[in-house]
Amino acid sequence: MERRTIGAGALGVGAVGLGCMPMNWAYSGSRQHGEHSLRTVHAALDAGSSLLDTADMYGPFTNELLLGRVLKERRAEAFVSTKCGLLVGDQHIVANGRPGYVKRACHASLRRLQTDTIDLYQLHRADPEVPVEETWGAMAELVTAGKVRALGMCAVGARAGRRAGQRAGARTGLYDATIRQLERVQQVFPVTAVQAELSVWSPEALESLLPWCAARGVGLLAAMPLGNGFLTGTLTPGQGFEPDDLRARHPRFTAEMMAANQPLVVGLRRVAERHGATPAQVALAWVLGQGPQVVPVPGAKRDRWARENAGAAGLRLTAGDWAELAALPPAQGSWD
């Protein structure tokens, strides 16, 4: 698989990563982790998808424990990315950016992952009660101590970003709040990567966030590049989702919005047929084509999906393909 570099330190990863969250969190059947999930991680590594993206909150904790079973055998082949800063309660999720907590969280993640070093440690969400520079400073100390190689930040979602901008009395672009945080922490310690949603049906990161990253040599990890599964063409309008599936509450997964957005899937399928590919592979090729520092991190629960996603790294879209994809209608329904 093609290799890409992220950050000023030129950390090398496979062009397509593996999002591990669906194995233990947020999707129907996610808690049925076991041999299927282990095979998925092994299949991704076999295909060159070295970047394994997880977080302590996925499960919580069980996703890191799962990866630890693989890393015990294949650590040298993997680029491990995990996150801190969010705590899962019985009814809600809260941010915790206190320096002492961040360091304890890192050591706990290292134990679960069965490794001595985390390649990329990401701040899942800034704590509004703690200056982000203090949180980032604690994370930087982990780099100095050799526990972490590089630092990253997850972009806040659309609604949270707009609310933050409004509170600050500033312009309210989608990623303005994230960029302000990035500018602040960049003064403390270099940002290697930013993780944000980027896909054919959620291209908003192209407007300001990706240019910010490109100008500073920062990598962009494209989360949800398959639109929570919609862009694979395997979902049908009106199908039900279990209550613990995040799509059961997502505005774009109502029967009406799924039907309205079918032209996106039709367009992806049309391009895919010309290449003997799948809609998912075309959707990932679109993300890969946004810049050499962009690494899509599609989630997968089955080994065949991990192999299919990895195959997108070898798909080369033509000028005609790009024109056809650019002409697709924008997605209907609110962004989050």
C-alpha positions as CSV (number, residue, x, y, z in Angstrom):
1,M,0.0,0.0,0.0
2,E,1.1,3.6,-0.7
3,R,2.6,5.3,2.4
4,R,1.8,8.8,3.5
5,T,3.5,11.1,6.0
6,I,1.8,13.1,8.7
7,G,3.2,16.0,10.6
8,A,6.5,17.8,10.6
9,G,8.2,14.7,12.0
10,A,7.1,12.8,8.8
11,L,5.6,9.9,10.5
12,G,4.8,7.2,8.0
13,V,1.5,5.3,7.8
14,G,-0.4,3.4,5.2
15,A,-2.6,5.6,3.0
16,V,-5.8,4.1,4.4
17,G,-6.1,3.5,8.1
18,L,-8.5,1.5,10.3
19,G,-11.1,3.1,12.6
20,C,-11.6,0.6,15.4
21,M,-14.5,2.3,17.1
22,P,-17.3,0.2,15.4
23,M,-15.9,-2.9,17.0
24,N,-16.9,-1.9,20.5
25,W,-18.8,1.4,20.4
26,A,-21.7,3.4,18.8
27,Y,-23.0,0.9,16.2
28,S,-25.4,-2.0,16.2
29,G,-23.7,-5.2,17.4
30,S,-20.6,-3.2,18.4
31,R,-20.4,-4.9,21.8
32,Q,-20.1,-8.3,20.2
33,H,-16.3,-7.9,20.0
34,G,-14.2,-11.0,19.7
35,E,-12.7,-13.2,17.1
36,H,-14.4,-11.2,14.2
37,S,-12.8,-8.0,15.4
38,L,-9.4,-9.6,15.9
39,R,-9.5,-10.9,12.3
40,T,-10.4,-7.5,11.1
41,V,-7.4,-5.8,12.7
42,H,-5.1,-8.6,11.4
43,A,-6.6,-8.2,7.9
44,A,-6.0,-4.4,8.0
45,L,-2.4,-4.9,9.0
46,D,-1.9,-7.6,6.3
47,A,-3.2,-5.1,3.7
48,G,-0.9,-2.3,4.8
49,S,-3.5,-0.3,6.8
50,S,-1.0,0.4,9.6
51,L,-2.8,3.3,11.4
52,L,-5.1,1.8,14.0
53,D,-7.3,4.5,15.5
54,T,-8.9,4.0,18.9
55,A,-9.8,5.8,22.1
56,D,-10.0,5.0,25.8
57,M,-13.7,5.9,25.7
58,Y,-14.6,3.3,23.1
59,G,-16.3,0.6,25.1
60,P,-15.2,2.3,27.3
61,F,-11.7,0.7,27.5
62,T,-12.6,-2.5,25.7
63,N,-11.5,-1.3,22.3
64,E,-8.0,-0.6,23.5
65,L,-7.9,-4.0,25.2
66,L,-8.9,-5.7,21.9
67,L,-6.1,-3.9,20.1
68,G,-3.7,-4.9,22.8
69,R,-4.2,-8.5,21.9
70,V,-3.1,-7.8,18.4
71,L,-0.3,-5.4,19.3
72,K,1.3,-8.0,21.6
73,E,2.1,-10.0,18.4
74,R,2.4,-7.3,15.7
75,R,3.4,-4.0,17.4
76,A,6.2,-3.3,14.8
77,E,3.7,-3.3,12.0
78,A,1.2,-0.9,13.6
79,F,0.9,2.9,14.0
80,V,-1.1,3.3,17.2
81,S,-3.4,6.3,17.6
82,T,-5.5,6.6,20.7
83,K,-7.3,9.5,22.5
84,C,-7.9,10.9,25.9
85,G,-10.1,13.7,27.4
86,L,-13.6,12.2,27.5
87,L,-15.1,10.3,30.3
88,V,-18.2,8.0,29.8
89,G,-20.8,8.1,32.5
90,D,-24.1,6.3,32.9
91,Q,-26.1,8.9,31.0
92,H,-23.6,11.3,29.5
93,I,-20.1,12.0,28.3
94,V,-17.9,14.7,29.9
95,A,-14.6,16.2,29.1
96,N,-11.6,16.0,31.5
97,G,-8.5,17.9,30.5
98,R,-6.8,18.2,33.9
99,P,-3.1,17.5,33.5
100,G,-3.0,14.8,36.2
101,Y,-5.9,13.0,34.6
102,V,-4.3,13.1,31.1
103,K,-1.1,11.5,32.4
104,R,-3.0,8.8,34.3
105,A,-5.2,8.1,31.2
106,C,-2.1,7.7,29.0
107,H,-0.5,5.2,31.4
108,A,-3.8,3.3,31.5
109,S,-4.0,3.2,27.7
110,L,-0.4,1.9,27.5
111,R,-1.3,-1.0,29.8
112,R,-4.4,-1.9,27.9
113,L,-2.6,-1.6,24.5
114,Q,0.3,-3.7,25.8
115,T,2.8,-1.3,24.4
116,D,5.5,1.1,25.7
117,T,4.7,3.9,23.3
118,I,1.7,5.5,21.7
119,D,2.5,6.8,18.2
120,L,-0.2,9.5,18.1
121,Y,-1.9,10.7,21.3
122,Q,-5.0,12.8,20.5
123,L,-7.0,15.2,22.6
124,H,-10.6,13.9,22.1
125,R,-12.2,17.1,23.3
126,A,-10.9,20.2,25.1
127,D,-12.2,20.6,28.6
128,P,-14.1,24.0,28.9
129,E,-13.0,24.2,32.6
130,V,-9.2,23.8,31.8
131,P,-7.1,26.0,29.5
132,V,-6.3,23.9,26.5
133,E,-2.7,24.9,26.8
134,E,-2.5,23.2,30.2
135,T,-3.9,20.0,28.9
136,W,-1.6,20.1,25.8
137,G,1.4,20.9,28.1
138,A,0.7,17.7,30.0
139,M,0.5,15.7,26.8
140,A,3.8,17.3,25.6
141,E,5.4,16.0,28.8
142,L,4.4,12.5,27.8
143,V,6.3,13.0,24.6
144,T,9.4,14.1,26.5
145,A,9.0,11.1,28.8
146,G,9.0,8.8,25.8
147,K,5.5,7.5,26.4
148,V,4.1,9.2,23.3
149,R,5.7,10.0,19.9
150,A,3.4,12.8,18.6
151,L,0.3,14.8,19.5
152,G,-3.0,15.3,17.7
153,M,-6.4,16.9,18.2
154,C,-9.9,15.9,17.3
155,A,-12.0,18.7,15.7
156,V,-15.2,19.7,17.5
157,G,-18.4,18.8,15.7
158,A,-20.6,21.3,13.8
159,R,-23.0,22.3,16.5
160,A,-20.3,22.5,19.2
161,G,-18.0,24.6,16.9
162,R,-20.8,27.1,16.1
163,R,-21.7,27.4,19.7
164,A,-18.1,28.0,20.7
165,G,-17.8,30.7,18.0
166,Q,-21.0,32.4,19.1
167,R,-19.9,32.5,22.8
168,A,-16.6,34.0,21.8
169,G,-18.4,36.6,19.7
170,A,-16.3,35.5,16.7
171,R,-17.2,34.4,13.2
172,T,-19.0,31.1,13.3
173,G,-17.4,29.0,10.5
174,L,-17.7,25.3,11.1
175,Y,-14.1,24.7,12.2
176,D,-13.3,28.1,13.6
177,A,-13.3,26.9,17.2
178,T,-11.0,24.1,16.4
179,I,-8.6,26.3,14.5
180,R,-8.5,28.7,17.4
181,Q,-7.6,25.8,19.7
182,L,-5.0,24.6,17.3
183,E,-3.3,28.0,17.1
184,R,-3.1,28.1,20.9
185,V,-1.7,24.7,21.4
186,Q,0.7,25.0,18.5
187,Q,2.6,27.6,20.6
188,V,3.1,25.0,23.3
189,F,4.0,21.9,21.3
190,P,3.7,21.0,17.6
191,V,0.5,19.5,16.3
192,T,1.1,16.4,14.2
193,A,-2.4,15.6,13.1
194,V,-6.0,16.8,13.3
195,Q,-8.9,14.3,13.1
196,A,-12.1,15.6,11.5
197,E,-15.0,14.2,9.5
198,L,-14.4,14.3,5.8
199,S,-16.3,12.6,3.1
200,V,-18.3,13.1,-0.1
201,W,-21.3,13.9,1.9
202,S,-19.5,16.0,4.6
203,P,-16.8,18.0,2.7
204,E,-16.8,20.9,5.1
205,A,-13.3,20.4,6.3
206,L,-12.0,21.4,2.9
207,E,-13.1,25.0,3.4
208,S,-10.7,26.0,6.2
209,L,-9.4,23.1,8.3
210,L,-7.6,21.3,5.6
211,P,-5.9,24.5,4.2
212,W,-4.8,25.2,7.8
213,C,-3.2,21.8,8.1
214,A,-1.6,21.9,4.6
215,A,0.0,25.3,5.3
216,R,1.6,23.9,8.5
217,G,2.6,20.4,7.5
218,V,-0.1,18.9,9.8
219,G,-1.8,15.7,8.8
220,L,-5.5,15.3,8.6
221,L,-7.1,12.0,9.6
222,A,-10.4,11.8,7.8
223,A,-13.0,10.4,10.2
224,M,-16.2,8.8,8.9
225,P,-15.0,8.9,5.3
226,L,-17.8,6.5,4.4
227,G,-20.5,8.6,5.9
228,N,-21.3,6.2,8.8
229,G,-21.8,3.5,6.2
230,F,-24.2,5.3,4.0
231,L,-21.7,5.8,1.2
232,T,-21.0,2.1,0.9
233,G,-24.4,1.7,-0.8
234,T,-25.3,-1.2,1.6
235,L,-28.0,0.7,3.6
236,T,-31.5,1.1,2.4
237,P,-33.9,4.1,3.2
238,G,-36.2,3.3,6.0
239,Q,-34.1,0.5,7.5
240,G,-34.2,0.5,11.3
241,F,-31.2,0.9,13.6
242,E,-30.9,-0.4,17.1
243,P,-31.3,2.1,19.9
244,D,-27.5,2.0,20.8
245,D,-26.6,2.8,17.2
246,L,-25.6,6.4,16.7
247,R,-27.4,6.5,13.4
248,A,-30.7,6.0,15.1
249,R,-30.4,9.6,16.2
250,H,-28.5,11.1,13.3
251,P,-30.6,13.6,11.2
252,R,-29.3,12.1,7.9
253,F,-30.4,8.6,8.7
254,T,-34.1,9.2,8.8
255,A,-36.0,7.4,6.0
256,E,-36.7,10.7,4.3
257,M,-33.1,11.9,4.3
258,M,-31.7,8.5,3.3
259,A,-34.0,8.6,0.3
260,A,-33.1,12.2,-0.5
261,N,-29.4,11.3,-0.5
262,Q,-29.5,8.3,-2.7
263,P,-28.1,10.3,-5.7
264,L,-24.8,10.4,-3.9
265,V,-24.7,6.6,-3.8
266,V,-25.9,6.3,-7.4
267,G,-23.1,8.5,-8.5
268,L,-20.4,6.6,-6.5
269,R,-21.7,3.3,-7.9
270,R,-21.6,4.6,-11.4
271,V,-17.9,5.6,-11.1
272,A,-17.1,2.4,-9.3
273,E,-18.5,0.2,-12.1
274,R,-16.1,1.8,-14.6
275,H,-13.2,0.7,-12.4
276,G,-14.5,-2.7,-11.2
277,A,-14.5,-1.2,-7.7
278,T,-17.1,-0.6,-5.0
279,P,-18.9,2.6,-4.0
280,A,-16.9,2.6,-0.7
281,Q,-13.6,2.4,-2.5
282,V,-14.6,5.4,-4.7
283,A,-15.6,7.4,-1.6
284,L,-12.2,6.6,0.0
285,A,-10.4,7.5,-3.3
286,W,-12.1,10.9,-3.2
287,V,-10.8,11.5,0.3
288,L,-7.3,10.4,-0.6
289,G,-7.4,12.8,-3.5
290,Q,-7.9,15.8,-1.3
291,G,-4.2,16.0,-0.5
292,P,-1.1,14.0,0.3
293,Q,-1.4,14.6,4.0
294,V,-4.9,13.2,4.2
295,V,-5.4,9.7,5.6
296,P,-8.9,8.3,5.7
297,V,-9.7,6.2,8.7
298,P,-12.8,4.2,7.8
299,G,-14.3,2.1,10.5
300,A,-14.8,-1.6,9.9
301,K,-16.1,-4.6,12.0
302,R,-15.4,-7.4,9.5
303,D,-12.1,-8.5,7.8
304,R,-13.6,-8.3,4.3
305,W,-14.5,-4.7,4.8
306,A,-11.0,-3.9,6.0
307,R,-9.5,-5.5,2.9
308,E,-12.0,-3.7,0.7
309,N,-11.2,-0.3,2.3
310,A,-7.5,-0.9,1.9
311,G,-7.9,-1.6,-1.8
312,A,-9.0,2.0,-2.3
313,A,-5.4,3.1,-2.0
314,G,-4.7,1.6,-5.4
315,L,-7.7,3.2,-7.1
316,R,-6.9,6.2,-9.4
317,L,-9.8,8.4,-10.4
318,T,-9.7,10.0,-13.8
319,A,-10.4,13.6,-14.6
320,G,-13.8,12.5,-15.8
321,D,-14.5,10.7,-12.5
322,W,-13.5,13.8,-10.5
323,A,-15.8,16.0,-12.7
324,E,-18.7,13.6,-12.2
325,L,-18.2,13.4,-8.4
326,A,-17.9,17.2,-8.2
327,A,-21.3,17.5,-10.0
328,L,-23.1,15.3,-7.4
329,P,-25.7,17.2,-5.4
330,P,-24.8,18.2,-1.8
331,A,-26.1,16.0,0.9
332,Q,-29.5,16.8,2.4
333,G,-30.1,17.0,6.1
334,S,-28.1,18.7,8.9
335,W,-24.4,18.0,9.3
336,D,-24.7,16.5,12.7
